[in-house]
Amino acid sequence: MSLPHAILTALLEKPSSGLELTRRFDRSIGYFWSATHQQIYRELGRLEEAGLIRALPGDGPVRGQRKAYEVLPAGSEELARWVGGSQDPKAIRDPLLLRVRAAAVVGTGGLLAELRRHLELHRRQLALYEAIEERDFPPGRDSDEDRLRRLVLHGGIGLETFWLRWLEEALEEVGGMADRPDAGPDPAGGAGAS
């Protein structure tokens, strides 16, 4: 149940309208927690109904006017409770890993191109994260808030670095195999962990 907490975090950083939140998700939080604008607007309604946020007072209802929201004390308390809580890691669900596993039984046709494509995508993402770090965290910027934000960014950098290493290994392994479209499972069970 992390989307409401992502929204509370963003609103505590800066009161915003739904549209502004969507844009901010695209530029920051969305790198590690994505949400569509429909999901954000729906969650804003739920948070307001639960008494965790409120629409900022305006000059009155005007058609097309954006409602800006701020977090109420109950919302801050909920976010603090959630930060201090416990949650198990999520299992990896990655289609590329499943494709590699499937190649063990149906052959590797087309897999090399997809591995190369993913390698390029992860290179670009790593370059983006490194550019964000250089832009947003210059030397000497070390408040507690900045250190925690940088820590999240370093998590993204670490994940991209992992994917680059794994994809290079996968390209080497798959590239050294003859494509066997009729490949079947190894009778000795060598297709990997079940």
N, C-alpha and C positions, 0 to 999 in steps of 0.2 A: 504494500500500500504506500508506495513512495511518491507518486505524483502529487498528492496533496501536500506532502512535506517539501517537495521541490518548489511548489508554488508558494508556500509559506516562507521558505528561505528567500526566494526572489522578492517577495513583497516586503519582507523585513529589510532587505538591502535597499529597496526603493519602491514606494507605493507606485502602482502602475495600473493601466487599463489592461483588458484582455489582449488587445492588439499589441500593446507594448510588451506584455509578458511573452507573447508568441515570438516577437522579434528577439527578445532577450534570450529565450530558449534557443533560438536558431544560432545565436552568437556565443553562447557559453554553456549553460546547463545542458543543452541539447547534445553536446558532445558525449555526455555519459548518461543522460536520461532524456529520451526523445518523447515528444508529445505533439499531437496535432492541435490545431487551433480549436477544433470542436471539443477535444478532450479537456483543454485548458478552460474553455468557457463553461463546460459542464461542471468541472471541478470547482470553479469559482462560485457557481450557484450553490453547490453542496457545502462549501466552506462557509459561505455567507449564512446559509440556512442553519448550519451547526453553531453559529455564533463565534466562529474563529476569525472571520474577517468582516469588514463592512465597506460599503461603498462610501467614498468620501462625499461630503455634502457638496452640492453644486447649486447653480442658479435656478434649478427646476428642470423637469424633464423636457428635453429638446430632442426631436427626432434626429437620429444619427450621432448624437452626442455620446462620446465614450464615457463609461463609468470607470473611475479610478478606484482602486481598492487599497485598503491598509489593513494590517494585522492588528487584531484586538489582543488584550492581555491573555485571554484563553488560548488564542492561536500561538502566542509565544510560548506559553506553558506546554501546549501539546507538542510543539517542535522540540523543546528542551527534553521532554519526556521521551520522545522518539529517538533523539540523538543518543541518550543514555541507555536505550534499550538494547535488546539482543536480537539478532537475525542471522540465520544460517546463510552461507554463501549459496548463490544460485548455481544449478548445474549448467554446464555449457550446452547451448543448443545452437550449433553453427552448421548451416547447410553444406559448407565446403568440407568440413570434417566428415560429414555423412557421405558426401560424394566420393571422397578418398576411400572410405570404408567400402562403399558400393563397388568401386573399381576393382576391389579384390575379388569380386565374384562375377563382374560383367566385362572387365577389361578397362583399359585406361584411355580409350578413344576420346579425344577432346579435352582431357583433363589437364594436359600441359598448358594449353592456351588459357584455361581458367585460372590455373595456379599463377601464371605470369601476370594475368590481369589483376589478380588480388595482390600480388607483390607490388605492382605499380600503385594501386589504390592505397596500400599501407605506407608506401614511401611518401606519397603525397600527404597523407594524414600526419605522419611523423614530422614532415617539414612544416606543416601548418602549426602543429603543437609547439615546435621549436620556435617558430616565428612569434607565436602568441607569448611564449615565455620571454623572449627577448624584448618584445614590445611592452608587455604588461608588468614585468617583474625585473626592472633594471637593478643593478647593484645598489645596495643601501635601502631598498624597499623591503623592510622586514618586520612590519607590524604583525601581531598575531593573526589578524584576518588575512593579510597577504601570504603569510607562511602557510596557512591552511589551504588557501586557494591554490597556491603553488604546489602543495602536496597532491591535490587532486589532479592537477595538470601533469605532475610527474608520474602519477598512476597511468594516465593515458599514454605518456611517452614510453613507459615501461611495457605496456601492452602492445603498442605498435612495434617496439623493438623485438619483443617476443615473436610477433607474427612475421616480421621480416626474417628472423633466424629460422623459424619453422618452415616458412615458404621456400627459403633457399634450400633447406634440407629436403623438402618434398620435391622440388624441381630436380635436384640431383638424383634422388631415389627413382622418381617416376621416369625421368629422362633416360635412366640406365635400363629401363625395362622395355622389352618388346611389347607393343600393344597386342594383347590377346583378347580379341572380342569374345572368344569362346571360353574365356577363363572361368574356371569353377572354383569352388572352395578347395583349399588344400586338404587332402584326405587326413593329414595329420593334425588338422585344426590350426594351421599356421596363419590364418587370415587375420589374426589379432584377437584381442580380448573380446569375449562374448558379452 
